[in-house]
Each structure stands twice: as structure tokens, then as C-alpha cells.
Amino acid sequence: MQKIQLDISWEIDEDNEIEKKILETVKASLEVEDVKCNINLSLVVTDNKNIQEINKAQRNIDNPTDVLSFPGYEKEEWIELKNKEDELIYIGDIVVSKEKIIEQAKEYNTGFEREFCYLIAHGMLHLMGYDHMQDEDKKVMREKEEEIMKKLNLGRN
């Protein structure tokens, strides 16, 4: 049975109710990608001010964003590591802004839980080597996101 070590740091407003859905989202993301290894990842839930500072320092973009991902491996390395069943692999870090989640849930009329899980799925796909810089890559990533959300029964209405 696959093991998942999920370290969650709540920099603002701890929300124990959503933690179960976060873990379910991580598991669904790993299932969609047929990951066999045990994984460790870090999730930081912060506010717009802190995520803006991270975004500026890491990407030279001086604006708050909804989610940032910092993969532990390049895509080619990850493809090899993901099948090592007895290994514990540090997959990387995800940082989300709870304020952005609330804003976007209202803007897109999706609800807090769906928006939070969607951003975790999005971050997980980045950790597993996906990107959305090119149109074709974006299409593949969106399809994967929707597949994960359907597994969680949080698909679009």
C-alpha cells in the first residue's frame, strides 16, 4: 500500500476540515499518474502577501498568485522514480494562498472546497512534470486536472 507523508503548514486560519480533502486530492493525483512510490510533500497555506513575496523572489513576478509548485525533480527523473515501489520520494512543495482560493471560488462560483482541491491537483501535476506554457501542454494538463476532479466527485456542473 502506498504511503503518503503530507506536511501541511497553516500560516493563516488552520482548517482541519479541508485536510482530509487535500489528502484525497493528493491520492487522486497520484492514481491518475499511476505513481507507485511512496511520496513526501510539503504544502504551505498562506495569504496573498506571503505568496506575493515568494512569487517575486522565485519567479520575479511581483503579484500574488493562487498556487506555486516547486518540484523536487525534473520530469525525466520523476518518470524513473515514480515506479520505485519501496522508495520514499520527496516530490516537492506546493504553496497556496487561502485568500486567493476564497476570491476565486466566488469569482468562478465553484465553492471553496472545489477551488482548493483544484489548486492542489494543479500543483501536484506541476510536481509531476506537467506545465501549461504551450497550448498543447495546457490542454493535456487541463484534461488531467478534470480527471482528478472527477475522481473526487468535484467535476464541473
Backbone torsions as a table, in degrees:
resi	resn	phi	psi	omega
1	MET	NA	133.5	-178.1
2	GLN	-68.4	138.0	176.9
3	LYS	-107.1	142.1	178.3
4	ILE	-128.0	121.3	171.9
5	GLN	-100.5	112.9	-178.0
6	LEU	-117.7	113.7	178.9
7	ASP	-101.3	111.5	-178.7
8	ILE	-106.8	126.4	174.8
9	SER	-111.8	119.4	178.3
10	TRP	-98.1	104.9	177.6
11	GLU	-81.3	-20.1	175.6
12	ILE	-140.9	148.5	169.5
13	ASP	34.9	75.3	177.8
14	GLU	-54.5	139.0	-176.1
15	ASP	-134.5	88.3	-176.7
16	ASN	-65.5	-27.3	-178.7
17	GLU	-64.7	-35.4	-176.7
18	ILE	-81.9	-16.6	-176.8
19	GLU	-59.4	-37.8	177.9
20	LYS	-62.1	-42.6	179.7
21	LYS	-68.2	-33.0	176.8
22	ILE	-61.9	-48.6	179.6
23	LEU	-62.2	-41.8	177.2
24	GLU	-60.4	-38.6	179.9
25	THR	-67.6	-41.9	176.5
26	VAL	-60.5	-47.5	179.9
27	LYS	-61.0	-45.0	179.6
28	ALA	-62.4	-39.0	178.4
29	SER	-62.8	-42.3	179.3
30	LEU	-67.6	-37.8	178.0
31	GLU	-63.6	-45.6	-179.3
32	VAL	-59.2	-34.3	-179.1
33	GLU	-95.1	4.2	177.5
34	ASP	53.2	47.1	179.5
35	VAL	-80.4	130.0	-177.4
36	LYS	-101.5	-28.0	-175.3
37	CYS	-71.9	162.3	169.9
38	ASN	-80.2	143.4	-176.3
39	ILE	-126.6	154.8	172.3
40	ASN	-126.9	133.1	174.2
41	LEU	-147.4	159.8	-179.2
42	SER	-114.7	136.4	175.1
43	LEU	-125.0	127.4	176.0
44	VAL	-115.0	125.2	176.0
45	VAL	-104.9	118.7	-172.8
46	THR	-133.7	-163.8	179.2
47	ASP	-114.1	177.0	-177.6
48	ASN	-61.6	-38.1	-178.8
49	LYS	-61.9	-48.5	-177.8
50	ASN	-69.4	-40.1	-179.7
51	ILE	-68.9	-30.4	175.3
52	GLN	-64.7	-41.9	177.7
53	GLU	-61.8	-43.2	178.3
54	ILE	-65.5	-43.3	179.9
55	ASN	-60.9	-40.7	178.7
56	LYS	-68.0	-45.6	-177.8
57	ALA	-66.7	-39.3	-173.6
58	GLN	-92.8	-31.0	-173.4
59	ARG	-124.0	-1.0	-178.0
60	ASN	59.2	33.5	176.4
61	ILE	-117.0	114.9	-173.3
62	ASP	-92.4	57.7	176.9
63	ASN	-144.0	152.0	172.4
64	PRO	-70.2	152.2	176.8
65	THR	-134.6	172.0	-177.4
66	ASP	-83.4	-41.6	-176.2
67	VAL	-147.0	141.0	172.3
68	LEU	-126.3	142.6	178.9
69	SER	-127.3	139.4	179.4
70	PHE	-127.6	92.4	-176.7
71	PRO	-64.4	147.1	176.4
72	GLY	-80.6	-16.4	-174.8
73	TYR	-144.8	156.2	168.7
74	GLU	-71.1	157.9	-175.2
75	LYS	-55.0	-44.3	-177.7
76	GLU	-62.5	-41.8	177.5
77	GLU	-64.0	-43.2	-178.3
78	TRP	-62.0	-41.4	-179.9
79	ILE	-57.4	-37.9	177.7
80	GLU	-74.2	-40.7	-174.9
81	LEU	-73.5	-31.4	-171.4
82	LYS	-64.1	-16.3	-178.5
83	ASN	-99.5	2.9	-179.1
84	LYS	-83.9	91.1	-169.9
85	GLU	-57.8	-35.3	-175.8
86	ASP	-94.2	4.3	-177.0
87	GLU	-94.2	146.3	168.8
88	LEU	-101.9	114.1	-174.7
89	ILE	-110.3	127.3	173.6
90	TYR	-79.6	108.7	-173.4
91	ILE	-82.9	-27.3	178.1
92	GLY	140.7	-162.4	-175.7
93	ASP	-124.7	143.5	171.9
94	ILE	-124.4	135.2	176.0
95	VAL	-122.3	127.9	177.7
96	VAL	-126.0	149.0	174.9
97	SER	-97.8	116.2	178.3
98	LYS	-63.7	-35.1	177.9
99	GLU	-62.5	-42.5	178.4
100	LYS	-65.3	-38.7	178.7
101	ILE	-59.2	-46.3	179.7
102	ILE	-63.1	-45.5	179.0
103	GLU	-59.0	-49.0	-175.5
104	GLN	-71.1	-33.2	176.5
105	ALA	-60.9	-39.7	176.7
106	LYS	-70.2	-46.7	-177.3
107	GLU	-60.9	-44.1	-176.9
108	TYR	-93.7	-2.7	-179.8
109	ASN	54.6	47.4	-176.8
110	THR	-108.4	-21.9	-175.8
111	GLY	93.1	150.5	-175.5
112	PHE	-60.0	-48.5	-175.8
113	GLU	-60.8	-46.4	-179.0
114	ARG	-63.8	-44.3	-178.0
115	GLU	-64.7	-41.2	178.7
116	PHE	-61.8	-49.7	-178.4
117	CYS	-64.3	-38.5	177.8
118	TYR	-59.9	-44.1	-179.0
119	LEU	-69.4	-32.9	174.9
120	ILE	-66.6	-44.4	177.3
121	ALA	-59.8	-44.6	178.7
122	HIS	-59.2	-47.2	178.9
123	GLY	-62.9	-41.4	178.6
124	MET	-61.0	-42.0	179.5
125	LEU	-63.6	-38.3	174.7
126	HIS	-61.4	-42.6	179.7
127	LEU	-63.0	-25.7	-179.3
128	MET	-97.4	16.2	169.9
129	GLY	98.5	3.3	179.5
130	TYR	-87.0	153.4	177.5
131	ASP	-146.0	172.6	-178.2
132	HIS	-137.7	32.8	-179.9
133	MET	-76.9	-35.4	177.9
134	GLN	-102.8	150.5	-176.7
135	ASP	-56.4	-43.8	-178.5
136	GLU	-65.6	-41.3	177.2
137	ASP	-64.0	-39.4	179.7
138	LYS	-63.2	-41.6	179.4
139	LYS	-61.3	-46.2	179.9
140	VAL	-62.9	-43.9	-178.3
141	MET	-64.7	-42.3	178.9
142	ARG	-62.3	-40.2	178.1
143	GLU	-63.3	-41.5	177.7
144	LYS	-64.5	-42.7	178.4
145	GLU	-59.2	-45.6	-179.4
146	GLU	-65.2	-36.3	177.4
147	GLU	-62.7	-43.1	177.7
148	ILE	-63.5	-45.8	-177.6
149	MET	-64.6	-35.1	176.7
150	LYS	-66.0	-38.5	176.6
151	LYS	-59.9	-30.4	-179.3
152	LEU	-90.4	1.4	-174.2
153	ASN	58.8	36.7	178.6
154	LEU	-123.6	29.1	178.9
155	GLY	-65.6	168.7	178.5
156	ARG	-68.5	147.1	179.5
157	ASN	-76.5	NA	NA
